[in-house]
């Protein structure tokens, strides 16, 4: 169960960071595949910055489902 939870937390943290980057208007001069490649790189490098928020959100979801 812990491995699944860890995977879920990481997946949510990555998605939250990706959405934050997209909403921010990050590097508007980049277009297409290059922009996507750099966003993916940033998500791979920095997803852990959203870790505590992702854990909090998943905990809240579990409370609602209980």
C-alpha positions, -999 to 999 in steps of 0.1 A, spaced: 0 0 0 29 24 8 44 19 -27 11 28 -43 7 58 -20 42 70 -28 35 66 -65 2 85 -61 19 113 -42 47 117 -68 22 116 -97 1 143 -80 31 164 -72 43 162 -108 9 172 -121 5 201 -97 40 214 -107 31 210 -144 -1 229 -140 17 256 -120 43 260 -148 16 261 -175 -5 287 -157 25 309 -150 32 316 -187 66 301 -182 91 312 -209 66 323 -235 93 328 -262 96 290 -264 72 272 -286 61 236 -294 83 206 -287 112 226 -272 89 243 -246 73 209 -237 108 193 -234 119 220 -210 88 219 -190 92 181 -187 128 186 -176 118 211 -149 90 188 -137 115 159 -135 140 181 -115 116 199 -92 85 178 -86 96 173 -50 89 210 -43 52 201 -45 55 170 -23 41 183 9 11 199 -8 5 166 -27 6 146 5 -18 170 21 -43 169 -8 -42 131 -10 -48 129 28 -78 152 25 -92 130 -4 -88 99 17 -106 116 46 -135 125 23 -137 89 9 -137 73 44 
